[in-house]
Amino acid sequence: MVFIISQVNDCTYKLDANNQQALMYAPLLEDGSYETAGAAYDWVEWDELDGNALIEADRIHKLLLGVPVA
């Protein structure tokens, strides 16, 4: 399982365990570390993101999928 930490959005991202396509997230822990238990992650609600948060989530999603990022 691959995790990417986003200092911009203060969370950690990973792909879902079933099909490795959907982006999931969990907030960074208070000490700056991240959660490794899959159950701690929730689906990214794309329609609730805007501005820099949306750009950052999209960039990380592409990185996790292996899509070239411009």
Predicted model as a PDB file, atoms N, CA, C, CB and O in Angstrom, pLDDT in the B-factor column:
MODEL        1                                                                  
ATOM      1  N   MET A   1       0.850  -1.164   0.000  1.00 86.00           N  
ATOM      2  CA  MET A   1       0.000   0.000   0.000  1.00 86.00           C  
ATOM      3  C   MET A   1       0.905   1.240   0.000  1.00 86.00           C  
ATOM      4  CB  MET A   1      -0.972  -0.009   1.228  1.00 86.00           C  
ATOM      5  O   MET A   1       1.848   1.339   0.785  1.00 86.00           O  
ATOM      6  N   VAL A   2       0.597   2.166  -0.888  1.00 94.00           N  
ATOM      7  CA  VAL A   2       1.376   3.395  -1.019  1.00 94.00           C  
ATOM      8  C   VAL A   2       0.593   4.552  -0.406  1.00 94.00           C  
ATOM      9  CB  VAL A   2       1.716   3.686  -2.511  1.00 94.00           C  
ATOM     10  O   VAL A   2      -0.601   4.715  -0.658  1.00 94.00           O  
ATOM     11  N   PHE A   3       1.274   5.337   0.389  1.00 96.00           N  
ATOM     12  CA  PHE A   3       0.698   6.528   0.994  1.00 96.00           C  
ATOM     13  C   PHE A   3       1.453   7.745   0.488  1.00 96.00           C  
ATOM     14  CB  PHE A   3       0.742   6.450   2.545  1.00 96.00           C  
ATOM     15  O   PHE A   3       2.665   7.685   0.280  1.00 96.00           O  
ATOM     16  N   ILE A   4       0.744   8.848   0.291  1.00 97.00           N  
ATOM     17  CA  ILE A   4       1.381  10.125  -0.016  1.00 97.00           C  
ATOM     18  C   ILE A   4       0.875  11.144   0.998  1.00 97.00           C  
ATOM     19  CB  ILE A   4       1.080  10.585  -1.492  1.00 97.00           C  
ATOM     20  O   ILE A   4      -0.328  11.317   1.192  1.00 97.00           O  
ATOM     21  N   ILE A   5       1.830  11.810   1.636  1.00 97.00           N  
ATOM     22  CA  ILE A   5       1.493  12.839   2.617  1.00 97.00           C  
ATOM     23  C   ILE A   5       1.395  14.180   1.913  1.00 97.00           C  
ATOM     24  CB  ILE A   5       2.544  12.893   3.759  1.00 97.00           C  
ATOM     25  O   ILE A   5       2.277  14.546   1.136  1.00 97.00           O  
ATOM     26  N   SER A   6       0.332  14.905   2.182  1.00 96.00           N  
ATOM     27  CA  SER A   6       0.143  16.249   1.633  1.00 96.00           C  
ATOM     28  C   SER A   6       0.216  17.264   2.764  1.00 96.00           C  
ATOM     29  CB  SER A   6      -1.214  16.362   0.879  1.00 96.00           C  
ATOM     30  O   SER A   6      -0.669  17.319   3.618  1.00 96.00           O  
ATOM     31  N   GLN A   7       1.271  18.064   2.764  1.00 93.00           N  
ATOM     32  CA  GLN A   7       1.373  19.153   3.733  1.00 93.00           C  
ATOM     33  C   GLN A   7       0.389  20.265   3.358  1.00 93.00           C  
ATOM     34  CB  GLN A   7       2.829  19.704   3.794  1.00 93.00           C  
ATOM     35  O   GLN A   7      -0.057  21.023   4.220  1.00 93.00           O  
ATOM     36  N   VAL A   8       0.056  20.355   2.068  1.00 94.00           N  
ATOM     37  CA  VAL A   8      -0.891  21.376   1.599  1.00 94.00           C  
ATOM     38  C   VAL A   8      -2.277  21.133   2.197  1.00 94.00           C  
ATOM     39  CB  VAL A   8      -0.969  21.379   0.052  1.00 94.00           C  
ATOM     40  O   VAL A   8      -2.911  22.064   2.694  1.00 94.00           O  
ATOM     41  N   ASN A   9      -2.744  19.893   2.150  1.00 96.00           N  
ATOM     42  CA  ASN A   9      -4.079  19.557   2.637  1.00 96.00           C  
ATOM     43  C   ASN A   9      -4.074  18.949   4.033  1.00 96.00           C  
ATOM     44  CB  ASN A   9      -4.740  18.607   1.686  1.00 96.00           C  
ATOM     45  O   ASN A   9      -5.132  18.595   4.554  1.00 96.00           O  
ATOM     46  N   ASP A  10      -2.897  18.823   4.649  1.00 96.00           N  
ATOM     47  CA  ASP A  10      -2.762  18.257   5.996  1.00 96.00           C  
ATOM     48  C   ASP A  10      -3.403  16.882   6.126  1.00 96.00           C  
ATOM     49  CB  ASP A  10      -3.375  19.192   7.010  1.00 96.00           C  
ATOM     50  O   ASP A  10      -4.098  16.600   7.102  1.00 96.00           O  
ATOM     51  N   CYS A  11      -3.165  16.031   5.137  1.00 97.00           N  
ATOM     52  CA  CYS A  11      -3.698  14.680   5.205  1.00 97.00           C  
ATOM     53  C   CYS A  11      -2.817  13.719   4.415  1.00 97.00           C  
ATOM     54  CB  CYS A  11      -5.136  14.644   4.678  1.00 97.00           C  
ATOM     55  O   CYS A  11      -1.880  14.120   3.725  1.00 97.00           O  
ATOM     56  N   THR A  12      -3.143  12.465   4.538  1.00 97.00           N  
ATOM     57  CA  THR A  12      -2.465  11.403   3.816  1.00 97.00           C  
ATOM     58  C   THR A  12      -3.458  10.802   2.837  1.00 97.00           C  
ATOM     59  CB  THR A  12      -1.897  10.320   4.787  1.00 97.00           C  
ATOM     60  O   THR A  12      -4.643  10.662   3.138  1.00 97.00           O  
ATOM     61  N   TYR A  13      -2.958  10.451   1.664  1.00 98.00           N  
ATOM     62  CA  TYR A  13      -3.809   9.863   0.631  1.00 98.00           C  
ATOM     63  C   TYR A  13      -3.332   8.466   0.286  1.00 98.00           C  
ATOM     64  CB  TYR A  13      -3.828  10.743  -0.624  1.00 98.00           C  
ATOM     65  O   TYR A  13      -2.155   8.139   0.432  1.00 98.00           O  
ATOM     66  N   LYS A  14      -4.268   7.650  -0.176  1.00 97.00           N  
ATOM     67  CA  LYS A  14      -3.982   6.316  -0.701  1.00 97.00           C  
ATOM     68  C   LYS A  14      -5.102   5.948  -1.661  1.00 97.00           C  
ATOM     69  CB  LYS A  14      -3.849   5.255   0.452  1.00 97.00           C  
ATOM     70  O   LYS A  14      -6.134   6.617  -1.698  1.00 97.00           O  
ATOM     71  N   LEU A  15      -4.907   4.901  -2.428  1.00 97.00           N  
ATOM     72  CA  LEU A  15      -5.970   4.396  -3.291  1.00 97.00           C  
ATOM     73  C   LEU A  15      -6.763   3.336  -2.538  1.00 97.00           C  
ATOM     74  CB  LEU A  15      -5.390   3.818  -4.612  1.00 97.00           C  
ATOM     75  O   LEU A  15      -6.245   2.688  -1.628  1.00 97.00           O  
ATOM     76  N   ASP A  16      -8.014   3.168  -2.923  1.00 96.00           N  
ATOM     77  CA  ASP A  16      -8.863   2.181  -2.249  1.00 96.00           C  
ATOM     78  C   ASP A  16      -8.304   0.776  -2.443  1.00 96.00           C  
ATOM     79  CB  ASP A  16     -10.310   2.257  -2.777  1.00 96.00           C  
ATOM     80  O   ASP A  16      -7.636   0.494  -3.438  1.00 96.00           O  
ATOM     81  N   ALA A  17      -8.580  -0.087  -1.496  1.00 92.00           N  
ATOM     82  CA  ALA A  17      -8.025  -1.446  -1.502  1.00 92.00           C  
ATOM     83  C   ALA A  17      -8.668  -2.348  -2.548  1.00 92.00           C  
ATOM     84  CB  ALA A  17      -8.188  -2.071  -0.139  1.00 92.00           C  
ATOM     85  O   ALA A  17      -8.039  -3.308  -2.993  1.00 92.00           O  
ATOM     86  N   ASN A  18      -9.908  -2.064  -2.952  1.00 93.00           N  
ATOM     87  CA  ASN A  18     -10.613  -2.962  -3.863  1.00 93.00           C  
ATOM     88  C   ASN A  18     -10.133  -2.883  -5.302  1.00 93.00           C  
ATOM     89  CB  ASN A  18     -12.068  -2.668  -3.822  1.00 93.00           C  
ATOM     90  O   ASN A  18      -9.745  -3.896  -5.884  1.00 93.00           O  
ATOM     91  N   ASN A  19     -10.156  -1.689  -5.878  1.00 93.00           N  
ATOM     92  CA  ASN A  19      -9.788  -1.598  -7.298  1.00 93.00           C  
ATOM     93  C   ASN A  19      -8.620  -0.662  -7.573  1.00 93.00           C  
ATOM     94  CB  ASN A  19     -10.970  -1.145  -8.095  1.00 93.00           C  
ATOM     95  O   ASN A  19      -8.234  -0.477  -8.727  1.00 93.00           O  
ATOM     96  N   GLN A  20      -8.055  -0.072  -6.527  1.00 94.00           N  
ATOM     97  CA  GLN A  20      -6.884   0.797  -6.663  1.00 94.00           C  
ATOM     98  C   GLN A  20      -7.120   1.952  -7.635  1.00 94.00           C  
ATOM     99  CB  GLN A  20      -5.689  -0.016  -7.122  1.00 94.00           C  
ATOM    100  O   GLN A  20      -6.223   2.318  -8.394  1.00 94.00           O  
ATOM    101  N   GLN A  21      -8.322   2.526  -7.616  1.00 96.00           N  
ATOM    102  CA  GLN A  21      -8.667   3.635  -8.498  1.00 96.00           C  
ATOM    103  C   GLN A  21      -9.180   4.860  -7.750  1.00 96.00           C  
ATOM    104  CB  GLN A  21      -9.698   3.188  -9.488  1.00 96.00           C  
ATOM    105  O   GLN A  21      -8.858   5.990  -8.119  1.00 96.00           O  
ATOM    106  N   ALA A  22      -9.973   4.648  -6.706  1.00 97.00           N  
ATOM    107  CA  ALA A  22     -10.593   5.760  -5.981  1.00 97.00           C  
ATOM    108  C   ALA A  22      -9.633   6.308  -4.930  1.00 97.00           C  
ATOM    109  CB  ALA A  22     -11.915   5.311  -5.318  1.00 97.00           C  
ATOM    110  O   ALA A  22      -8.941   5.553  -4.248  1.00 97.00           O  
ATOM    111  N   LEU A  23      -9.604   7.625  -4.813  1.00 98.00           N  
ATOM    112  CA  LEU A  23      -8.727   8.285  -3.858  1.00 98.00           C  
ATOM    113  C   LEU A  23      -9.378   8.334  -2.479  1.00 98.00           C  
ATOM    114  CB  LEU A  23      -8.379   9.700  -4.336  1.00 98.00           C  
ATOM    115  O   LEU A  23     -10.554   8.670  -2.337  1.00 98.00           O  
ATOM    116  N   MET A  24      -8.580   7.989  -1.465  1.00 98.00           N  
ATOM    117  CA  MET A  24      -9.042   8.018  -0.082  1.00 98.00           C  
ATOM    118  C   MET A  24      -8.079   8.871   0.732  1.00 98.00           C  
ATOM    119  CB  MET A  24      -9.151   6.576   0.511  1.00 98.00           C  
ATOM    120  O   MET A  24      -6.923   9.052   0.349  1.00 98.00           O  
ATOM    121  N   TYR A  25      -8.566   9.400   1.872  1.00 98.00           N  
ATOM    122  CA  TYR A  25      -7.720  10.273   2.682  1.00 98.00           C  
ATOM    123  C   TYR A  25      -7.954  10.049   4.176  1.00 98.00           C  
ATOM    124  CB  TYR A  25      -7.978  11.737   2.325  1.00 98.00           C  
ATOM    125  O   TYR A  25      -8.979   9.513   4.595  1.00 98.00           O  
ATOM    126  N   ALA A  26      -6.966  10.480   4.960  1.00 98.00           N  
ATOM    127  CA  ALA A  26      -7.081  10.535   6.421  1.00 98.00           C  
ATOM    128  C   ALA A  26      -6.275  11.737   6.884  1.00 98.00           C  
ATOM    129  CB  ALA A  26      -6.573   9.199   7.107  1.00 98.00           C  
ATOM    130  O   ALA A  26      -5.201  12.002   6.344  1.00 98.00           O  
ATOM    131  N   PRO A  27      -6.767  12.464   7.867  1.00 97.00           N  
ATOM    132  CA  PRO A  27      -6.014  13.622   8.376  1.00 97.00           C  
ATOM    133  C   PRO A  27      -4.679  13.185   8.971  1.00 97.00           C  
ATOM    134  CB  PRO A  27      -6.839  14.381   9.436  1.00 97.00           C  
ATOM    135  O   PRO A  27      -4.555  12.082   9.502  1.00 97.00           O  
ATOM    136  N   LEU A  28      -3.687  14.062   8.877  1.00 97.00           N  
ATOM    137  CA  LEU A  28      -2.421  13.800   9.553  1.00 97.00           C  
ATOM    138  C   LEU A  28      -2.670  13.781  11.056  1.00 97.00           C  
ATOM    139  CB  LEU A  28      -1.344  14.868   9.175  1.00 97.00           C  
ATOM    140  O   LEU A  28      -3.533  14.503  11.556  1.00 97.00           O  
ATOM    141  N   LEU A  29      -1.921  12.963  11.769  1.00 96.00           N  
ATOM    142  CA  LEU A  29      -2.047  12.904  13.218  1.00 96.00           C  
ATOM    143  C   LEU A  29      -1.370  14.124  13.842  1.00 96.00           C  
ATOM    144  CB  LEU A  29      -1.433  11.593  13.770  1.00 96.00           C  
ATOM    145  O   LEU A  29      -0.564  14.789  13.191  1.00 96.00           O  
ATOM    146  N   GLU A  30      -1.693  14.414  15.082  1.00 94.00           N  
ATOM    147  CA  GLU A  30      -1.190  15.622  15.742  1.00 94.00           C  
ATOM    148  C   GLU A  30       0.327  15.717  15.744  1.00 94.00           C  
ATOM    149  CB  GLU A  30      -1.690  15.675  17.156  1.00 94.00           C  
ATOM    150  O   GLU A  30       0.877  16.816  15.682  1.00 94.00           O  
ATOM    151  N   ASP A  31       1.015  14.571  15.816  1.00 95.00           N  
ATOM    152  CA  ASP A  31       2.477  14.589  15.850  1.00 95.00           C  
ATOM    153  C   ASP A  31       3.098  14.634  14.446  1.00 95.00           C  
ATOM    154  CB  ASP A  31       2.987  13.367  16.598  1.00 95.00           C  
ATOM    155  O   ASP A  31       4.317  14.557  14.296  1.00 95.00           O  
ATOM    156  N   GLY A  32       2.242  14.759  13.420  1.00 90.00           N  
ATOM    157  CA  GLY A  32       2.723  14.842  12.043  1.00 90.00           C  
ATOM    158  C   GLY A  32       2.859  13.502  11.356  1.00 90.00           C  
ATOM    159  O   GLY A  32       3.166  13.450  10.165  1.00 90.00           O  
ATOM    160  N   SER A  33       2.638  12.416  12.078  1.00 94.00           N  
ATOM    161  CA  SER A  33       2.690  11.090  11.468  1.00 94.00           C  
ATOM    162  C   SER A  33       1.361  10.810  10.771  1.00 94.00           C  
ATOM    163  CB  SER A  33       2.999   9.995  12.534  1.00 94.00           C  
ATOM    164  O   SER A  33       0.456  11.644  10.788  1.00 94.00           O  
ATOM    165  N   TYR A  34       1.250   9.633  10.159  1.00 95.00           N  
ATOM    166  CA  TYR A  34       0.028   9.320   9.427  1.00 95.00           C  
ATOM    167  C   TYR A  34      -0.503   7.951   9.800  1.00 95.00           C  
ATOM    168  CB  TYR A  34       0.273   9.390   7.930  1.00 95.00           C  
ATOM    169  O   TYR A  34       0.223   7.083  10.287  1.00 95.00           O  
ATOM    170  N   GLU A  35      -1.774   7.789   9.559  1.00 94.00           N  
ATOM    171  CA  GLU A  35      -2.488   6.551   9.854  1.00 94.00           C  
ATOM    172  C   GLU A  35      -2.144   5.508   8.801  1.00 94.00           C  
ATOM    173  CB  GLU A  35      -4.018   6.789   9.909  1.00 94.00           C  
ATOM    174  O   GLU A  35      -2.092   5.821   7.612  1.00 94.00           O  
ATOM    175  N   THR A  36      -1.911   4.275   9.226  1.00 92.00           N  
ATOM    176  CA  THR A  36      -1.631   3.200   8.275  1.00 92.00           C  
ATOM    177  C   THR A  36      -2.774   2.188   8.182  1.00 92.00           C  
ATOM    178  CB  THR A  36      -0.351   2.488   8.666  1.00 92.00           C  
ATOM    179  O   THR A  36      -2.779   1.346   7.284  1.00 92.00           O  
ATOM    180  N   ALA A  37      -3.728   2.259   9.085  1.00 94.00           N  
ATOM    181  CA  ALA A  37      -4.866   1.340   9.049  1.00 94.00           C  
ATOM    182  C   ALA A  37      -5.852   1.793   7.973  1.00 94.00           C  
ATOM    183  CB  ALA A  37      -5.566   1.266  10.439  1.00 94.00           C  
ATOM    184  O   ALA A  37      -6.334   2.926   8.000  1.00 94.00           O  
ATOM    185  N   GLY A  38      -6.146   0.905   7.033  1.00 90.00           N  
ATOM    186  CA  GLY A  38      -7.051   1.237   5.940  1.00 90.00           C  
ATOM    187  C   GLY A  38      -8.417   1.709   6.390  1.00 90.00           C  
ATOM    188  O   GLY A  38      -9.041   2.526   5.713  1.00 90.00           O  
ATOM    189  N   ALA A  39      -8.898   1.207   7.527  1.00 93.00           N  
ATOM    190  CA  ALA A  39     -10.222   1.578   8.030  1.00 93.00           C  
ATOM    191  C   ALA A  39     -10.286   3.043   8.457  1.00 93.00           C  
ATOM    192  CB  ALA A  39     -10.603   0.687   9.201  1.00 93.00           C  
ATOM    193  O   ALA A  39     -11.379   3.594   8.595  1.00 93.00           O  
ATOM    194  N   ALA A  40      -9.144   3.678   8.666  1.00 95.00           N  
ATOM    195  CA  ALA A  40      -9.112   5.081   9.091  1.00 95.00           C  
ATOM    196  C   ALA A  40      -9.323   6.040   7.919  1.00 95.00           C  
ATOM    197  CB  ALA A  40      -7.783   5.389   9.776  1.00 95.00           C  
ATOM    198  O   ALA A  40      -9.505   7.240   8.125  1.00 95.00           O  
ATOM    199  N   TYR A  41      -9.300   5.521   6.704  1.00 97.00           N  
ATOM    200  CA  TYR A  41      -9.401   6.362   5.507  1.00 97.00           C  
ATOM    201  C   TYR A  41     -10.828   6.447   5.008  1.00 97.00           C  
ATOM    202  CB  TYR A  41      -8.503   5.827   4.403  1.00 97.00           C  
ATOM    203  O   TYR A  41     -11.609   5.503   5.127  1.00 97.00           O  
ATOM    204  N   ASP A  42     -11.150   7.604   4.445  1.00 97.00           N  
ATOM    205  CA  ASP A  42     -12.482   7.851   3.902  1.00 97.00           C  
ATOM    206  C   ASP A  42     -12.341   8.281   2.446  1.00 97.00           C  
ATOM    207  CB  ASP A  42     -13.240   8.934   4.734  1.00 97.00           C  
ATOM    208  O   ASP A  42     -11.272   8.725   2.026  1.00 97.00           O  
ATOM    209  N   TRP A  43     -13.408   8.150   1.686  1.00 98.00           N  
ATOM    210  CA  TRP A  43     -13.413   8.543   0.284  1.00 98.00           C  
ATOM    211  C   TRP A  43     -13.253  10.056   0.151  1.00 98.00           C  
ATOM    212  CB  TRP A  43     -14.707   8.080  -0.400  1.00 98.00           C  
ATOM    213  O   TRP A  43     -13.818  10.812   0.940  1.00 98.00           O  
ATOM    214  N   VAL A  44     -12.497  10.490  -0.830  1.00 98.00           N  
ATOM    215  CA  VAL A  44     -12.386  11.921  -1.115  1.00 98.00           C  
ATOM    216  C   VAL A  44     -13.691  12.387  -1.743  1.00 98.00           C  
ATOM    217  CB  VAL A  44     -11.170  12.224  -2.055  1.00 98.00           C  
ATOM    218  O   VAL A  44     -14.160  11.799  -2.718  1.00 98.00           O  
ATOM    219  N   GLU A  45     -14.268  13.424  -1.197  1.00 97.00           N  
ATOM    220  CA  GLU A  45     -15.494  14.020  -1.732  1.00 97.00           C  
ATOM    221  C   GLU A  45     -15.077  15.148  -2.672  1.00 97.00           C  
ATOM    222  CB  GLU A  45     -16.441  14.549  -0.577  1.00 97.00           C  
ATOM    223  O   GLU A  45     -14.921  16.292  -2.245  1.00 97.00           O  
ATOM    224  N   TRP A  46     -14.899  14.825  -3.949  1.00 97.00           N  
ATOM    225  CA  TRP A  46     -14.367  15.773  -4.927  1.00 97.00           C  
ATOM    226  C   TRP A  46     -15.206  17.039  -5.025  1.00 97.00           C  
ATOM    227  CB  TRP A  46     -14.279  15.118  -6.286  1.00 97.00           C  
ATOM    228  O   TRP A  46     -14.664  18.128  -5.216  1.00 97.00           O  
ATOM    229  N   ASP A  47     -16.511  16.908  -4.897  1.00 96.00           N  
ATOM    230  CA  ASP A  47     -17.383  18.080  -5.034  1.00 96.00           C  
ATOM    231  C   ASP A  47     -17.285  19.040  -3.851  1.00 96.00           C  
ATOM    232  CB  ASP A  47     -18.816  17.634  -5.198  1.00 96.00           C  
ATOM    233  O   ASP A  47     -17.806  20.154  -3.915  1.00 96.00           O  
ATOM    234  N   GLU A  48     -16.621  18.619  -2.767  1.00 96.00           N  
ATOM    235  CA  GLU A  48     -16.444  19.485  -1.614  1.00 96.00           C  
ATOM    236  C   GLU A  48     -15.088  20.201  -1.613  1.00 96.00           C  
ATOM    237  CB  GLU A  48     -16.596  18.680  -0.350  1.00 96.00           C  
ATOM    238  O   GLU A  48     -14.824  21.035  -0.747  1.00 96.00           O  
ATOM    239  N   LEU A  49     -14.236  19.872  -2.580  1.00 96.00           N  
ATOM    240  CA  LEU A  49     -12.916  20.495  -2.659  1.00 96.00           C  
ATOM    241  C   LEU A  49     -12.956  21.698  -3.589  1.00 96.00           C  
ATOM    242  CB  LEU A  49     -11.863  19.480  -3.141  1.00 96.00           C  
ATOM    243  O   LEU A  49     -13.710  21.719  -4.561  1.00 96.00           O  
ATOM    244  N   ASP A  50     -12.138  22.696  -3.283  1.00 93.00           N  
ATOM    245  CA  ASP A  50     -12.029  23.837  -4.185  1.00 93.00           C  
ATOM    246  C   ASP A  50     -10.612  24.408  -4.126  1.00 93.00           C  
ATOM    247  CB  ASP A  50     -13.073  24.926  -3.822  1.00 93.00           C  
ATOM    248  O   ASP A  50      -9.846  24.100  -3.213  1.00 93.00           O  
ATOM    249  N   GLY A  51     -10.284  25.219  -5.082  1.00 95.00           N  
ATOM    250  CA  GLY A  51      -8.999  25.911  -5.105  1.00 95.00           C  
ATOM    251  C   GLY A  51      -7.807  24.987  -4.980  1.00 95.00           C  
ATOM    252  O   GLY A  51      -7.719  23.962  -5.657  1.00 95.00           O  
ATOM    253  N   ASN A  52      -6.882  25.369  -4.097  1.00 96.00           N  
ATOM    254  CA  ASN A  52      -5.638  24.618  -3.927  1.00 96.00           C  
ATOM    255  C   ASN A  52      -5.869  23.200  -3.409  1.00 96.00           C  
ATOM    256  CB  ASN A  52      -4.721  25.356  -2.983  1.00 96.00           C  
ATOM    257  O   ASN A  52      -5.110  22.291  -3.746  1.00 96.00           O  
ATOM    258  N   ALA A  53      -6.905  22.999  -2.594  1.00 97.00           N  
ATOM    259  CA  ALA A  53      -7.197  21.658  -2.078  1.00 97.00           C  
ATOM    260  C   ALA A  53      -7.554  20.717  -3.218  1.00 97.00           C  
ATOM    261  CB  ALA A  53      -8.345  21.707  -1.050  1.00 97.00           C  
ATOM    262  O   ALA A  53      -7.133  19.561  -3.218  1.00 97.00           O  
ATOM    263  N   LEU A  54      -8.323  21.194  -4.188  1.00 97.00           N  
ATOM    264  CA  LEU A  54      -8.698  20.385  -5.343  1.00 97.00           C  
ATOM    265  C   LEU A  54      -7.489  20.098  -6.227  1.00 97.00           C  
ATOM    266  CB  LEU A  54      -9.789  21.088  -6.153  1.00 97.00           C  
ATOM    267  O   LEU A  54      -7.300  18.967  -6.674  1.00 97.00           O  
ATOM    268  N   ILE A  55      -6.687  21.100  -6.475  1.00 96.00           N  
ATOM    269  CA  ILE A  55      -5.485  20.926  -7.309  1.00 96.00           C  
ATOM    270  C   ILE A  55      -4.541  19.913  -6.671  1.00 96.00           C  
ATOM    271  CB  ILE A  55      -4.756  22.281  -7.513  1.00 96.00           C  
ATOM    272  O   ILE A  55      -3.998  19.051  -7.362  1.00 96.00           O  
ATOM    273  N   GLU A  56      -4.343  20.011  -5.364  1.00 97.00           N  
ATOM    274  CA  GLU A  56      -3.441  19.095  -4.659  1.00 97.00           C  
ATOM    275  C   GLU A  56      -3.983  17.669  -4.662  1.00 97.00           C  
ATOM    276  CB  GLU A  56      -3.224  19.567  -3.218  1.00 97.00           C  
ATOM    277  O   GLU A  56      -3.225  16.730  -4.906  1.00 97.00           O  
ATOM    278  N   ALA A  57      -5.260  17.487  -4.399  1.00 97.00           N  
ATOM    279  CA  ALA A  57      -5.851  16.145  -4.399  1.00 97.00           C  
ATOM    280  C   ALA A  57      -5.773  15.524  -5.788  1.00 97.00           C  
ATOM    281  CB  ALA A  57      -7.315  16.197  -3.923  1.00 97.00           C  
ATOM    282  O   ALA A  57      -5.487  14.334  -5.915  1.00 97.00           O  
ATOM    283  N   ASP A  58      -6.022  16.305  -6.821  1.00 97.00           N  
ATOM    284  CA  ASP A  58      -5.935  15.806  -8.187  1.00 97.00           C  
ATOM    285  C   ASP A  58      -4.506  15.405  -8.532  1.00 97.00           C  
ATOM    286  CB  ASP A  58      -6.440  16.860  -9.171  1.00 97.00           C  
ATOM    287  O   ASP A  58      -4.289  14.363  -9.151  1.00 97.00           O  
ATOM    288  N   ARG A  59      -3.529  16.221  -8.139  1.00 96.00           N  
ATOM    289  CA  ARG A  59      -2.127  15.919  -8.397  1.00 96.00           C  
ATOM    290  C   ARG A  59      -1.720  14.605  -7.732  1.00 96.00           C  
ATOM    291  CB  ARG A  59      -1.236  17.062  -7.901  1.00 96.00           C  
ATOM    292  O   ARG A  59      -1.059  13.769  -8.349  1.00 96.00           O  
ATOM    293  N   ILE A  60      -2.117  14.430  -6.476  1.00 97.00           N  
ATOM    294  CA  ILE A  60      -1.763  13.214  -5.743  1.00 97.00           C  
ATOM    295  C   ILE A  60      -2.470  11.996  -6.320  1.00 97.00           C  
ATOM    296  CB  ILE A  60      -2.108  13.366  -4.264  1.00 97.00           C  
ATOM    297  O   ILE A  60      -1.878  10.921  -6.402  1.00 97.00           O  
ATOM    298  N   HIS A  61      -3.726  12.150  -6.719  1.00 97.00           N  
ATOM    299  CA  HIS A  61      -4.456  11.044  -7.332  1.00 97.00           C  
ATOM    300  C   HIS A  61      -3.730  10.567  -8.584  1.00 97.00           C  
ATOM    301  CB  HIS A  61      -5.898  11.466  -7.674  1.00 97.00           C  
ATOM    302  O   HIS A  61      -3.569   9.365  -8.794  1.00 97.00           O  
ATOM    303  N   LYS A  62      -3.298  11.502  -9.404  1.00 97.00           N  
ATOM    304  CA  LYS A  62      -2.564  11.144 -10.621  1.00 97.00           C  
ATOM    305  C   LYS A  62      -1.250  10.446 -10.289  1.00 97.00           C  
ATOM    306  CB  LYS A  62      -2.294  12.391 -11.468  1.00 97.00           C  
ATOM    307  O   LYS A  62      -0.882   9.474 -10.948  1.00 97.00           O  
ATOM    308  N   LEU A  63      -0.541  10.933  -9.274  1.00 96.00           N  
ATOM    309  CA  LEU A  63       0.707  10.283  -8.867  1.00 96.00           C  
ATOM    310  C   LEU A  63       0.463   8.832  -8.430  1.00 96.00           C  
ATOM    311  CB  LEU A  63       1.368  11.075  -7.724  1.00 96.00           C  
ATOM    312  O   LEU A  63       1.205   7.931  -8.823  1.00 96.00           O  
ATOM    313  N   LEU A  64      -0.562   8.613  -7.627  1.00 97.00           N  
ATOM    314  CA  LEU A  64      -0.876   7.271  -7.162  1.00 97.00           C  
ATOM    315  C   LEU A  64      -1.311   6.347  -8.287  1.00 97.00           C  
ATOM    316  CB  LEU A  64      -1.950   7.332  -6.118  1.00 97.00           C  
ATOM    317  O   LEU A  64      -1.043   5.146  -8.251  1.00 97.00           O  
ATOM    318  N   LEU A  65      -1.987   6.910  -9.291  1.00 96.00           N  
ATOM    319  CA  LEU A  65      -2.421   6.107 -10.437  1.00 96.00           C  
ATOM    320  C   LEU A  65      -1.295   5.878 -11.443  1.00 96.00           C  
ATOM    321  CB  LEU A  65      -3.593   6.781 -11.129  1.00 96.00           C  
ATOM    322  O   LEU A  65      -1.414   5.037 -12.334  1.00 96.00           O  
ATOM    323  N   GLY A  66      -0.201   6.630 -11.298  1.00 95.00           N  
ATOM    324  CA  GLY A  66       0.897   6.509 -12.245  1.00 95.00           C  
ATOM    325  C   GLY A  66       0.700   7.303 -13.511  1.00 95.00           C  
ATOM    326  O   GLY A  66       1.339   7.033 -14.528  1.00 95.00           O  
ATOM    327  N   VAL A  67      -0.192   8.293 -13.454  1.00 92.00           N  
ATOM    328  CA  VAL A  67      -0.458   9.167 -14.607  1.00 92.00           C  
ATOM    329  C   VAL A  67       0.550  10.311 -14.571  1.00 92.00           C  
ATOM    330  CB  VAL A  67      -1.942   9.716 -14.591  1.00 92.00           C  
ATOM    331  O   VAL A  67       0.777  10.888 -13.508  1.00 92.00           O  
ATOM    332  N   PRO A  68       1.161  10.656 -15.711  1.00 86.00           N  
ATOM    333  CA  PRO A  68       2.108  11.770 -15.711  1.00 86.00           C  
ATOM    334  C   PRO A  68       1.472  13.072 -15.204  1.00 86.00           C  
ATOM    335  CB  PRO A  68       2.659  11.978 -17.116  1.00 86.00           C  
ATOM    336  O   PRO A  68       0.347  13.410 -15.571  1.00 86.00           O  
ATOM    337  N   VAL A  69       2.203  13.783 -14.366  1.00 78.00           N  
ATOM    338  CA  VAL A  69       1.737  15.042 -13.802  1.00 78.00           C  
ATOM    339  C   VAL A  69       2.523  16.168 -14.452  1.00 78.00           C  
ATOM    340  CB  VAL A  69       1.894  15.066 -12.248  1.00 78.00           C  
ATOM    341  O   VAL A  69       3.753  16.159 -14.460  1.00 78.00           O  
ATOM    342  N   ALA A  70       1.795  17.140 -14.999  1.00 71.00           N  
ATOM    343  CA  ALA A  70       2.459  18.255 -15.685  1.00 71.00           C  
ATOM    344  C   ALA A  70       2.988  19.266 -14.716  1.00 71.00           C  
ATOM    345  CB  ALA A  70       1.517  18.928 -16.647  1.00 71.00           C  
ATOM    346  O   ALA A  70       3.575  20.267 -15.127  1.00 71.00           O  
TER     347      ALA A  70                                                      
ENDMDL                                                                          
END                                                                             
